[in-house]
Amino acid sequence: MCHQKVTKMEQVVQVLNWRKWTQVLLELQRVLNKYCKD
């Protein structure tokens, strides 16, 4: 399920086309890693 959430977030990031998408994804991965220990 974590992977699905990441995919959705990736799509949102692409749509918004943030300039700091890298930082967002990195932080998101950290949070997900904490909640769902892959």
C-alpha positions as CSV (number, residue, x, y, z in Angstrom):
1,M,0.0,0.0,0.0
2,C,2.9,2.3,0.7
3,H,4.1,2.0,-2.9
4,Q,0.6,3.0,-4.1
5,K,0.7,6.1,-2.0
6,V,4.2,7.0,-3.2
7,T,3.0,6.6,-6.8
8,K,0.0,8.9,-6.2
9,M,2.3,11.5,-4.6
10,E,4.7,11.2,-7.5
11,Q,1.8,12.0,-9.9
12,V,0.8,15.0,-7.8
13,V,4.3,16.3,-7.7
14,Q,4.5,16.0,-11.5
15,V,1.2,17.8,-11.9
16,L,2.3,20.6,-9.6
17,N,5.7,20.5,-11.1
18,W,7.4,21.8,-8.0
19,R,10.9,23.0,-8.2
20,K,11.8,21.2,-5.0
21,W,10.2,18.0,-6.0
22,T,13.4,16.1,-5.1
23,Q,13.3,17.4,-1.5
24,V,9.6,16.6,-1.3
25,L,10.1,13.0,-2.5
26,L,13.1,12.5,-0.3
27,E,11.2,13.7,2.8
28,L,8.2,11.7,1.8
29,Q,10.3,8.5,1.4
30,R,11.8,9.1,4.9
31,V,8.3,9.4,6.4
32,L,7.0,6.4,4.6
33,N,10.1,4.4,5.6
34,K,9.3,5.3,9.3
35,Y,5.7,4.3,9.0
36,C,6.0,1.3,6.7
37,K,9.4,-0.3,7.2
38,D,9.9,-1.6,3.7
